[in-house]
Amino acid sequence: MNYTANLDTGEKLTLGNENEHTQIALSSDENGRSAAQNTAFPTGNWSQKPQLFGVGNNFVVQLEIDDSQKWVSIDQNGIHLLDKAPGLDDAKALELMESEAPASEPMKPMPAMKPMKP
C-alpha cells in the first residue's frame, strides 16, 4: 500500500514500501513547471501505516518496522534517513491518505531526435 499527503509547502509526498525498501517521492508543480525528487532506503517491511509530522517548515516520517522505528527527515536540503528519533515536541501530526499511485513512477521516454540537416 502507498500513502500520499499534500504538504503545506505545496508539494505532494508519496510513500511506498516494496522489497524491504521505503520509497519516497516529493513532487511539485509551480508555474507550469514540475519537479520531483525520488529516493529509496533499505528499511525493511512496514508493520503498520507510517506517520507524518510537520515540524516548522520540515517534515518527519515515522516508520514502524517489526519491533523498531525508523525516521525520515524531509526538508529543503533533501530526504534523509535519520540515525535517531528527532525531537517532536512541537510537531503537528499530518494526514497520510491511502493511494494506489506508486511512490516513484518510471520516466516517460524522450521523443526521437530529428536528423541533423547537412
C-alpha positions in Angstrom: 0.0 0.0 0.0 1.2 3.5 -0.8 0.3 6.7 1.0 0.2 10.4 -0.1 0.0 13.8 1.6 -0.3 17.3 0.2 2.2 19.3 2.2 1.9 22.9 3.4 4.7 23.8 1.0 2.6 22.9 -2.0 4.4 19.7 -2.6 3.0 16.2 -2.8 4.6 13.4 -0.7 4.2 9.8 -1.8 5.4 6.9 0.4 5.7 3.3 -0.6 7.2 0.1 0.8 8.4 -2.6 -1.6 11.1 -5.3 -1.3 12.0 -4.1 2.1 12.7 -0.6 0.8 10.9 2.6 1.7 10.3 4.6 -1.5 9.7 8.4 -1.1 8.7 10.8 -3.9 8.3 14.5 -3.4 6.8 16.4 -6.3 5.7 19.9 -7.0 4.1 21.8 -9.9 4.7 25.6 -9.8 4.0 28.0 -12.6 3.6 25.1 -15.1 7.0 23.7 -14.2 7.1 20.3 -12.4 9.9 19.0 -10.3 10.3 15.7 -8.5 12.7 14.1 -6.1 12.7 10.4 -5.6 14.7 8.3 -3.2 14.6 4.9 -1.5 16.1 3.5 1.7 16.6 -0.1 2.9 14.3 -0.1 5.9 12.6 -3.5 6.0 8.9 -4.0 5.6 6.5 -1.7 7.5 4.4 -3.3 10.2 1.9 -0.5 10.2 0.9 2.7 8.4 3.6 5.4 8.5 3.0 8.6 10.5 3.8 12.1 9.1 4.7 15.1 11.3 5.2 18.7 10.4 8.0 20.4 12.4 8.2 24.1 11.4 9.0 24.1 7.6 10.3 20.5 7.8 8.6 17.1 7.8 9.3 13.8 9.6 8.0 10.4 8.7 7.9 7.7 11.4 8.1 4.1 10.1 7.3 1.1 12.2 9.5 -1.9 11.2 8.6 -5.0 13.2 9.6 -4.0 16.7 11.7 -1.0 15.9 11.2 2.5 14.4 12.9 4.4 11.7 12.7 8.1 10.9 13.0 10.0 7.7 13.6 13.8 7.5 12.2 15.9 4.6 13.5 19.4 4.4 14.9 22.0 1.9 18.1 20.0 1.8 16.5 16.8 0.7 15.2 13.5 2.1 17.4 11.8 4.7 17.2 8.6 6.8 17.9 9.6 10.4 20.2 7.8 12.9 17.9 8.5 15.9 14.5 9.8 16.7 14.1 13.6 16.2 12.6 15.9 18.8 8.9 16.1 18.0 7.7 18.3 21.0 6.3 21.0 18.7 5.4 18.6 15.9 1.9 18.5 14.3 0.6 15.2 13.1 -0.4 15.3 9.4 -2.8 13.0 7.5 -1.5 10.4 5.1 -4.1 9.0 2.7 -4.0 5.6 1.1 -3.1 5.7 -2.6 -2.8 3.3 -5.5 -0.2 5.5 -7.1 3.4 4.2 -6.9 5.9 6.1 -4.9 8.1 6.5 -7.9 6.9 6.5 -11.4 9.0 5.4 -14.4 10.3 8.2 -16.6 8.5 8.8 -19.8 10.5 8.1 -22.9 12.1 11.1 -24.6 10.8 11.9 -28.1 13.0 10.8 -31.0 15.6 13.3 -32.2 15.2 14.7 -35.7 18.1 14.1 -38.1 20.7 16.9 -38.4 20.5 19.0 -41.5 23.5 18.8 -43.8 
